[in-house]
Amino acid sequence: MARASNIFVGFLSLCFLVLGIVALSFSLAIHFHGGTATACQKSLYTPLLVTAIFLSVLSLLGLIGSCCKNNFLLYLYLIVLFLLILGLCIFAVFVFAVTSNSAGKAVSRLGFKEYRLGDYKNWLKNHLVNDKNWNEIRSCMIDSQVCKSLERNTNNNQTAADFFKRNLSPIQSGCCKPPVACGFQYQNATFWISPTSGRPAVNDGDCSAWSNKQDALCFNCNSCKAGVLVNIKKEWKVLTIINVCALVFIILMYSCGCYALRNNRSDKRFSRYRYAA
């Protein structure tokens, strides 16, 4: 078991080292070709670079510690893995705490739902869709043309009644059209006319924030931020499952690392006894 653990730790460390080098190369490519990169791609540079460096350093510690039987580096490797296990556990509890019982309430009985930003917990609003982050998120959505895809999938003969029966995603519902309560008249999926009175049917900041400019639409609306939070909640739930799987895998790596460390100690004791004899 001891020798197998050294081989297992060494093999996994080599695989993650290659993965770290690939991630590092990709992050540097984004940095040096920043002129042609989109805002979304540029936002990936820093987290990708940090992850690549972390993976590379951790993999080197495990590779050298297990294959060269360096106990000091293997100790460092195990300490980092333990802190990583602790961090993943805390993250899982945190995600559960900030996403539970905070689902947006449907405000329309149509084929799609609309969500209010006020239905979400303060941490999600203050840290994920705050003014600092929103410009970046909005640029990403514009670059990905989330509303263009809605327009492309619209029939030219589609009426307002047909549109209201559509099953829109939370982002399409919140960012690509004005809230239904505003009373705007439907022209097409991303073009709406103000009521004939010149005033929205309700006093809602989202009604005045709406624009028929295709690079504006409702990207500055609170309903758009709420739609993004709906997507983030769904993604975080998937991330929680991945987090649990990663946690099990890292615990396995930690256990094998402990066996490898014990193996190194046994080999050193055996070498000293044989040399003394």
VEXSE-552226 format. One record per residue: residue in one letter; x, y, z of N, C-alpha, C in turn. Coordinates in steps of 0.1 Angstrom, whole numbers, padded with zeros to 4 digits, always signed. Example, Ala and Ser with C-alpha at 12.3 -4.5 7.8 and 13.67 -1.06 7.14 Angstrom:
<vexdos>
a+0132-0057+0078+0123-0045+0078+0132-0033+0078/s+0128-0022+0071+0137-0011+0071+0129+0000+0079/
</vexdos>
This chain:
<vexdos>
m+0008-0012+0000+0000+0000+0000+0009+0012+0000/a+0020+0012+0008+0029+0024+0009+0035+0027-0004/r+0040+0018-0011+0047+0021-0024+0036+0025-0035/a+0025+0019-0034+0014+0022-0043+0010+0037-0041/s+0010+0041-0028+0006+0055-0025+0015+0065-0031/n+0029+0062-0030+0039+0071-0036+0036+0072-0051/i+0034+0061-0058+0032+0061-0072+0019+0069-0075/f+0008+0066-0067-0004+0073-0070-0003+0088-0068/v+0003+0093-0057+0005+0107-0055+0014+0113-0066/g+0024+0106-0070+0033+0111-0080+0026+0112-0093/f+0018+0102-0097+0011+0102-0110+0000+0114-0110/l-0007+0115-0099-0017+0126-0099-0011+0140-0099/s+0000+0141-0092+0007+0154-0092+0012+0157-0105/l+0017+0147-0113+0022+0150-0126+0010+0154-0136/c-0001+0148-0134-0013+0151-0142-0017+0166-0139/f-0018+0169-0126-0022+0183-0122-0011+0193-0126/l+0001+0189-0126+0012+0198-0131+0010+0202-0146/v+0007+0192-0154+0004+0194-0168-0008+0203-0169/l-0019+0200-0162-0031+0209-0162-0028+0223-0158/g-0019+0225-0148-0015+0238-0143-0008+0246-0154/i+0001+0239-0161+0009+0245-0171+0000+0249-0183/v-0010+0241-0186-0019+0244-0197-0027+0257-0193/a-0032+0257-0181-0040+0268-0176-0031+0281-0176/l-0019+0279-0172-0010+0291-0171-0007+0296-0185/s-0005+0287-0195-0003+0291-0209-0016+0299-0214/f-0027+0294-0211-0040+0300-0216-0042+0314-0210/s-0039+0315-0197-0040+0328-0190-0030+0338-0196/l-0018+0334-0199-0008+0343-0205-0012+0347-0219/a-0018+0337-0226-0023+0340-0240-0034+0351-0239/i-0043+0350-0229-0053+0361-0228-0047+0374-0225/h-0036+0374-0216-0029+0386-0212-0022+0393-0224/f-0015+0385-0232-0007+0391-0243-0015+0394-0255/h-0027+0388-0256-0036+0391-0267-0048+0398-0263/g-0046+0406-0252-0057+0413-0246-0064+0423-0256/g-0058+0427-0267-0064+0436-0276-0076+0430-0283/t-0075+0417-0286-0086+0410-0293-0095+0403-0284/a-0092+0402-0271-0100+0394-0262-0112+0403-0258/t-0123+0396-0255-0136+0402-0251-0134+0405-0236/a-0144+0414-0231-0144+0417-0217-0145+0405-0208/c-0153+0395-0213-0155+0382-0205-0142+0375-0204/q-0135+0374-0215-0122+0367-0215-0112+0373-0206/k-0112+0387-0207-0102+0394-0198-0105+0392-0183/s-0118+0390-0180-0121+0389-0166-0117+0375-0161/l-0114+0366-0170-0109+0352-0166-0094+0352-0162/y-0087+0363-0166-0072+0362-0166-0067+0360-0151/t-0071+0369-0142-0066+0368-0128-0070+0355-0121/p-0083+0351-0121-0086+0338-0114-0079+0326-0120/l-0078+0326-0134-0072+0315-0141-0057+0315-0138/l-0050+0326-0137-0036+0327-0134-0033+0322-0120/v-0041+0327-0111-0039+0322-0097-0041+0307-0095/t-0052+0302-0102-0054+0288-0101-0043+0280-0108/a-0038+0285-0119-0027+0278-0126-0014+0277-0117/i-0011+0288-0111+0001+0289-0102-0001+0280-0090/f-0013+0280-0084-0016+0272-0073-0014+0257-0076/l-0021+0253-0087-0020+0239-0092-0005+0235-0094/s+0002+0243-0101+0016+0240-0105+0025+0238-0092/v+0024+0247-0083+0032+0247-0071+0028+0235-0062/l+0015+0232-0061+0010+0221-0053+0014+0208-0059/s+0014+0207-0072+0017+0195-0079+0032+0192-0078/l+0040+0203-0079+0055+0201-0077+0058+0196-0063/l+0051+0201-0053+0053+0197-0039+0050+0182-0038/g+0039+0177-0043+0035+0163-0043+0044+0154-0051/l+0048+0159-0063+0057+0151-0072+0070+0149-0066/i+0077+0160-0061+0090+0159-0056+0090+0151-0042/g+0080+0155-0034+0079+0149-0021+0077+0134-0021/s+0069+0129-0031+0066+0115-0031+0076+0107-0039/c+0081+0112-0050+0091+0105-0059+0105+0106-0054/c+0109+0118-0048+0122+0120-0043+0123+0117-0028/k+0111+0114-0022+0111+0110-0008+0116+0122+0001/n+0111+0134-0003+0115+0146+0005+0103+0148+0015/n+0106+0145+0027+0095+0146+0037+0091+0161+0040/f+0100+0170+0039+0096+0184+0041+0086+0189+0031/l+0089+0186+0018+0080+0190+0008+0066+0183+0009/l+0067+0170+0013+0055+0162+0014+0046+0167+0026/y+0053+0172+0037+0046+0179+0048+0039+0191+0043/l+0045+0199+0035+0039+0211+0029+0027+0208+0020/y+0029+0197+0013+0018+0192+0004+0006+0188+0012/l+0008+0181+0022-0003+0176+0031-0010+0188+0038/i-0002+0198+0042-0007+0209+0049-0017+0217+0040/v-0012+0219+0027-0020+0226+0018-0033+0219+0014/l-0031+0205+0013-0043+0197+0010-0053+0198+0022/f-0048+0198+0034-0057+0199+0046-0064+0212+0046/l-0057+0223+0043-0063+0236+0042-0074+0237+0031/l-0070+0230+0020-0080+0230+0009-0093+0222+0012/i-0091+0211+0019-0103+0204+0024-0111+0212+0033/l-0105+0219+0043-0112+0228+0052-0119+0239+0044/g-0112+0245+0035-0118+0256+0027-0130+0251+0019/l-0130+0239+0013-0141+0234+0005-0153+0231+0014/c-0150+0226+0026-0161+0224+0036-0168+0237+0040/i-0160+0247+0042-0166+0260+0046-0173+0266+0034/f-0168+0265+0022-0175+0270+0010-0188+0263+0008/a-0189+0250+0010-0201+0243+0008-0212+0248+0018/v-0208+0250+0031-0218+0255+0041-0222+0269+0037/f-0212+0277+0033-0215+0291+0029-0225+0292+0017/v-0223+0284+0007-0232+0284-0005-0246+0280-0001/f-0247+0270+0008-0260+0266+0012-0267+0277+0020/a-0259+0285+0028-0265+0295+0037-0270+0307+0028/v-0262+0311+0018-0266+0323+0011-0276+0320-0001/t-0278+0308-0004-0287+0305-0015-0300+0298-0011/s-0301+0294+0002-0313+0288+0006-0324+0298+0010/n-0336+0295+0007-0348+0303+0010-0347+0317+0004/s-0341+0319-0008-0340+0332-0013-0344+0333-0028/a-0352+0323-0032-0357+0323-0046-0366+0335-0049/g-0364+0340-0061-0373+0351-0065-0387+0347-0067/k-0396+0356-0065-0410+0352-0066-0415+0356-0080/a-0423+0347-0086-0428+0350-0099-0439+0362-0098/v-0438+0372-0106-0447+0383-0106-0456+0383-0118/s-0455+0373-0126-0464+0372-0138-0469+0358-0140/r-0481+0357-0145-0487+0343-0147-0486+0340-0162/l-0475+0343-0168-0474+0341-0182-0465+0329-0185/g-0460+0327-0197-0452+0316-0200-0438+0317-0194/f-0434+0328-0189-0421+0330-0182-0424+0337-0169/k-0413+0338-0161-0414+0344-0148-0405+0357-0148/e-0409+0366-0139-0401+0378-0136-0397+0378-0122/y-0385+0382-0119-0380+0382-0105-0376+0396-0100/r-0378+0398-0087-0375+0411-0081-0362+0409-0074/l-0353+0420-0075-0340+0419-0068-0342+0419-0053/g-0353+0425-0048-0355+0426-0034-0358+0413-0027/d-0360+0402-0035-0363+0389-0030-0351+0381-0026/y-0339+0387-0029-0327+0380-0026-0319+0385-0014/k-0312+0376-0008-0304+0380+0004-0294+0390+0001/n-0291+0398+0011-0283+0410+0010-0269+0407+0005/w-0263+0395+0009-0249+0392+0005-0249+0390-0010/l-0258+0383-0016-0259+0381-0030-0259+0394-0038/k-0268+0403-0033-0270+0416-0040-0257+0424-0038/n-0252+0425-0026-0241+0434-0023-0228+0430-0029/h-0226+0417-0031-0213+0412-0035-0212+0407-0050/l-0223+0402-0055-0223+0396-0068-0228+0406-0079/v-0238+0414-0076-0243+0423-0087-0242+0437-0082/n-0232+0441-0074-0230+0454-0070-0225+0463-0082/d-0223+0476-0080-0219+0485-0091-0205+0481-0096/k-0197+0476-0088-0183+0473-0092-0183+0461-0102/n-0191+0451-0099-0191+0439-0107-0201+0439-0118/w-0211+0448-0117-0222+0447-0127-0217+0452-0141/n-0208+0462-0142-0203+0466-0155-0197+0454-0162/e-0189+0446-0155-0182+0435-0161-0192+0424-0165/i-0202+0421-0156-0212+0411-0160-0221+0416-0172/r-0224+0429-0172-0232+0434-0183-0224+0433-0196/s-0211+0436-0196-0203+0435-0208-0203+0421-0213/c-0202+0411-0204-0202+0397-0207-0215+0393-0214/m-0226+0398-0209-0239+0394-0215-0240+0400-0229/i-0236+0413-0230-0236+0419-0243-0228+0412-0253/d-0215+0408-0249-0206+0401-0258-0212+0387-0262/s-0219+0381-0253-0225+0368-0256-0238+0368-0263/q-0243+0381-0265-0255+0383-0273-0267+0375-0268/v-0270+0375-0255-0281+0367-0250-0294+0372-0255/c-0295+0385-0258-0308+0390-0264-0309+0388-0279/k-0298+0387-0286-0298+0385-0300-0303+0370-0303/s-0299+0361-0294-0304+0347-0296-0319+0347-0294/l-0324+0355-0285-0339+0356-0283-0346+0361-0296/e-0340+0371-0302-0345+0377-0314-0344+0368-0326/r-0333+0360-0327-0332+0351-0338-0342+0340-0337/n-0346+0336-0325-0356+0325-0324-0370+0330-0324/t-0372+0342-0328-0386+0348-0328-0391+0347-0342/n-0403+0343-0344-0410+0342-0357-0415+0357-0360/n-0413+0360-0373-0416+0374-0377-0431+0377-0376/n-0440+0367-0376-0454+0369-0375-0459+0367-0360/q-0449+0367-0351-0453+0364-0337-0460+0377-0331/t-0471+0374-0324-0478+0385-0318-0474+0386-0303/a-0479+0397-0296-0476+0399-0282-0480+0387-0274/a-0492+0382-0277-0498+0370-0270-0489+0358-0272/d-0484+0356-0284-0474+0345-0286-0462+0347-0278/f-0457+0359-0278-0444+0362-0270-0446+0359-0255/f-0457+0363-0250-0460+0362-0236-0461+0347-0232/k-0463+0338-0241-0465+0324-0238-0451+0317-0239/r-0441+0324-0243-0428+0318-0245-0421+0315-0231/n-0413+0304-0231-0406+0300-0219-0392+0307-0219/l-0391+0319-0214-0379+0327-0214-0370+0323-0202/s-0357+0323-0204-0348+0321-0193-0348+0333-0184/p-0344+0332-0172-0344+0343-0162-0337+0355-0168/i-0325+0353-0174-0318+0364-0180-0325+0371-0192/q-0331+0363-0200-0339+0368-0211-0351+0376-0206/s-0357+0371-0196-0369+0377-0191-0365+0391-0184/g-0354+0391-0177-0351+0403-0169-0343+0413-0177/c-0335+0409-0187-0326+0418-0194-0330+0422-0208/c-0338+0414-0214-0341+0416-0229-0354+0422-0231/k-0362+0425-0221-0375+0431-0223-0378+0439-0210/p-0387+0449-0211-0391+0456-0199-0401+0448-0191/p-0402+0450-0178-0411+0443-0170-0425+0445-0175/v-0433+0434-0174-0447+0434-0180-0455+0445-0173/a-0453+0448-0160-0461+0458-0153-0459+0472-0159/c-0449+0474-0166-0446+0488-0172-0456+0491-0182/g-0463+0481-0188-0473+0484-0198-0467+0488-0212/f-0455+0484-0215-0450+0487-0228-0457+0479-0239/q-0457+0484-0251-0464+0477-0262-0453+0469-0270/y-0456+0457-0272-0447+0448-0279-0447+0451-0294/q-0434+0452-0299-0432+0453-0314-0424+0441-0319/n-0414+0437-0312-0407+0424-0314-0400+0421-0301/a-0392+0410-0301-0387+0405-0289-0378+0415-0281/t-0372+0424-0288-0363+0433-0281-0366+0448-0284/f-0378+0450-0289-0382+0464-0292-0396+0466-0287/w-0397+0476-0277-0410+0478-0271-0413+0493-0270/i-0425+0497-0272-0429+0511-0273-0436+0515-0260/s-0432+0527-0255-0438+0532-0242-0453+0534-0244/p-0461+0533-0233-0476+0535-0234-0479+0549-0240/t-0491+0549-0246-0495+0562-0253-0496+0574-0244/s-0498+0571-0231-0498+0583-0222-0484+0589-0220/g-0474+0581-0224-0460+0587-0222-0454+0583-0209/r-0462+0577-0200-0457+0573-0187-0459+0558-0185/p-0450+0551-0179-0452+0537-0176-0464+0534-0167/a-0470+0523-0168-0482+0520-0160-0479+0519-0145/v-0466+0517-0141-0463+0517-0127-0450+0525-0125/n-0448+0530-0112-0437+0538-0109-0425+0528-0105/d-0418+0524-0115-0407+0514-0113-0395+0519-0121/g-0384+0519-0114-0371+0524-0120-0368+0516-0132/d-0371+0503-0133-0368+0495-0144-0375+0500-0157/c-0387+0506-0155-0395+0511-0166-0387+0522-0173/s-0381+0531-0165-0374+0542-0171-0360+0538-0175/a-0355+0527-0170-0342+0522-0174-0342+0515-0187/w-0354+0510-0192-0355+0503-0205-0351+0512-0216/s-0343+0506-0226-0340+0513-0238-0341+0504-0250/n-0345+0509-0261-0346+0501-0273-0332+0499-0280/k-0322+0506-0275-0309+0504-0280-0304+0490-0277/q-0299+0483-0287-0297+0468-0286-0285+0465-0276/d-0277+0476-0274-0266+0474-0264-0269+0479-0250/a-0282+0483-0248-0286+0488-0235-0298+0479-0230/l-0309+0479-0238-0321+0472-0234-0324+0473-0219/c-0325+0462-0212-0328+0464-0197-0315+0459-0189/f-0303+0460-0195-0291+0456-0188-0288+0464-0176/n-0295+0476-0174-0293+0484-0162-0304+0482-0153/c-0313+0473-0155-0325+0471-0147-0322+0462-0135/n-0330+0464-0124-0329+0455-0113-0334+0441-0116/s-0344+0441-0125-0349+0428-0130-0338+0419-0137/c-0329+0426-0144-0318+0419-0150-0308+0414-0140/k-0306+0421-0130-0297+0417-0119-0303+0405-0112/a-0316+0405-0110-0323+0394-0104-0323+0382-0112/g-0324+0383-0126-0323+0372-0135-0309+0366-0134/v-0299+0374-0133-0285+0369-0132-0283+0361-0119/l-0289+0366-0108-0288+0359-0095-0295+0345-0096/v-0306+0345-0103-0313+0332-0105-0303+0322-0112/n-0296+0326-0122-0287+0318-0129-0275+0314-0120/i-0270+0324-0112-0259+0321-0103-0263+0311-0093/k-0276+0312-0087-0280+0302-0078-0280+0288-0084/k-0285+0287-0096-0285+0273-0103-0271+0268-0105/e-0262+0277-0109-0248+0273-0111-0241+0269-0098/w-0245+0276-0087-0238+0273-0075-0243+0260-0069/k-0256+0256-0072-0261+0243-0068-0253+0232-0075/v-0251+0234-0088-0242+0224-0095-0228+0224-0090/l-0223+0236-0087-0210+0237-0081-0209+0230-0068/t-0219+0230-0060-0219+0223-0047-0217+0208-0049/i-0224+0203-0059-0222+0188-0062-0208+0186-0066/i-0202+0194-0075-0189+0193-0079-0179+0194-0067/n-0183+0203-0058-0175+0206-0046-0174+0193-0038/v-0185+0187-0036-0185+0174-0028-0177+0163-0034/c-0178+0162-0048-0170+0152-0055-0155+0155-0054/a-0152+0168-0055-0138+0172-0054-0133+0170-0039/l-0141+0172-0030-0138+0170-0016-0134+0155-0013/v-0142+0146-0018-0140+0132-0017-0126+0128-0023/f-0124+0134-0035-0112+0131-0043-0099+0136-0035/i-0100+0148-0030-0089+0154-0023-0086+0147-0010/i-0097+0143-0003-0095+0134+0009-0087+0122+0006/l-0091+0115-0006-0083+0104-0010-0069+0107-0013/m-0066+0118-0019-0052+0122-0022-0045+0125-0009/y-0052+0131+0001-0046+0134+0014-0042+0121+0021/s-0051+0111+0020-0049+0098+0027-0037+0091+0020/c-0036+0092+0007-0025+0085+0000-0012+0093+0003/g-0013+0106+0005-0001+0114+0008+0004+0110+0022/c-0005+0108+0031-0001+0103+0045+0006+0090+0044/y+0001+0081+0036+0008+0068+0034+0021+0070+0028/a+0022+0079+0018+0035+0081+0012+0045+0087+0022/l+0041+0096+0031+0049+0101+0041+0054+0091+0051/r+0045+0082+0055+0049+0071+0063+0059+0062+0056/n+0057+0060+0044+0066+0051+0036+0080+0058+0036/n+0081+0071+0034+0094+0078+0033+0101+0076+0047/r+0093+0077+0058+0100+0076+0071+0105+0062+0073/s+0097+0052+0069+0101+0038+0070+0114+0035+0062/d+0114+0040+0050+0126+0038+0042+0138+0044+0048/k+0137+0056+0054+0148+0063+0060+0153+0055+0072/r+0144+0050+0080+0148+0043+0092+0155+0030+0088/f+0150+0023+0077+0156+0011+0072+0170+0014+0067/s+0172+0025+0060+0185+0028+0054+0195+0031+0066/r+0190+0038+0076+0199+0040+0088+0203+0027+0094/y+0194+0018+0096+0197+0006+0103+0207-0003+0094/r+0204-0003+0082+0213-0011+0073+0227-0005+0072/y+0227+0009+0072+0241+0015+0072+0248+0012+0085/a+0241+0013+0097+0247+0010+0110+0252-0004+0111/a+0244-0013+0104+0248-0027+0105+0261-0030+0097/
</vexdos>
